[in-house]
């Protein structure tokens, strides 16, 4: 019996792209895009604002704060994104161990 994918539209989609890593999946902006809460364009705009503030020596705001101020996502969407981020980070050490299993060679 095949396991059907999650029917919840607010669950992030699993991607099989080459080069993807646990680190990329734990980035809040990427999670919000995957959940469909913001667009990639909106993420890029918020990241640009964040980088510009840092370059000017201003206090660097959190990405979530910038997205809220711009009206690109609501507080509940941001909270959901942070929950998903936390879930990914809890699983990350286990996933990293699975990936590292191939690095060990048996020596005779």
DABEL-V659440 format. One record per residue. RES is the residue in one small letter. SS is DSSP state (A for helix, B for strand, O for the rest). PHI is phi in whole degrees, 0 to 359 (999 if undefined). OMEGA is omega in whole degrees, 0 to 359 (none if undefined). Layout:
[[RES | SS | PHI | OMEGA] [RES | SS | PHI | OMEGA]]
This chain:
[[x | O | 999 | 181] [x | O | 282 | 175] [x | O | 277 | 182] [x | O | 279 | 179] [x | O | 296 | 180] [x | O | 302 | 180] [x | O | 274 | 181] [x | O | 287 | 182] [x | O | 291 | 181] [x | O | 261 | 172] [x | O | 268 | 180] [x | O | 296 | 179] [x | O | 280 | 175] [x | O | 281 | 180] [x | O | 247 | 180] [x | O | 249 | 182] [x | O | 294 | 178] [x | O | 289 | 179] [x | O | 86 | 178] [x | O | 284 | 182] [x | O | 221 | 177] [x | A | 301 | 180] [x | A | 304 | 180] [x | A | 296 | 182] [x | A | 286 | 181] [x | O | 264 | 177] [x | O | 283 | 185] [x | A | 303 | 181] [x | A | 301 | 179] [x | A | 296 | 179] [x | A | 297 | 180] [x | A | 297 | 176] [x | A | 293 | 181] [x | A | 299 | 178] [x | O | 284 | 180] [x | O | 83 | 181] [x | O | 280 | 177] [x | O | 224 | 176] [x | O | 266 | 176] [x | A | 297 | 178] [x | A | 299 | 179] [x | A | 296 | 177] [x | A | 298 | 180] [x | A | 300 | 179] [x | A | 296 | 180] [x | A | 295 | 178] [x | A | 294 | 177] [x | A | 296 | 177] [x | A | 300 | 180] [x | A | 297 | 179] [x | A | 294 | 180] [x | A | 297 | 177] [x | A | 299 | 180] [x | A | 295 | 181] [x | A | 294 | 180] [x | O | 278 | 181] [x | O | 83 | 178] [x | O | 283 | 176] [x | O | 297 | 182] [x | O | 278 | 179] [x | O | 280 | 175] [x | O | 292 | 181] [x | A | 304 | 180] [x | A | 301 | 179] [x | A | 296 | 179] [x | A | 297 | 180] [x | A | 298 | 177] [x | A | 294 | 181] [x | A | 297 | 179] [x | A | 282 | 181] [x | O | 79 | 183] [x | O | 280 | 175] [x | O | 214 | 179] [x | O | 264 | 181] [x | A | 299 | 180] [x | A | 292 | 177] [x | A | 293 | 178] [x | A | 297 | 178] [x | A | 299 | 179] [x | A | 298 | 178] [x | A | 299 | 179] [x | A | 292 | 176] [x | A | 298 | 179] [x | A | 296 | 178] [x | A | 302 | 179] [x | A | 296 | 178] [x | A | 298 | 178] [x | A | 298 | 183] [x | A | 292 | 177] [x | A | 293 | 181] [x | A | 277 | 187] [x | A | 306 | 180] [x | A | 300 | 179] [x | A | 292 | 179] [x | A | 296 | 179] [x | A | 296 | 178] [x | A | 296 | 179] [x | A | 298 | 181] [x | A | 291 | 184] [x | A | 280 | 182] [x | A | 302 | 182] [x | A | 285 | 183] [x | A | 280 | 182] [x | O | 265 | 177] [x | O | 251 | 177] [x | O | 283 | 178] [x | O | 256 | 181] [x | O | 262 | none]]
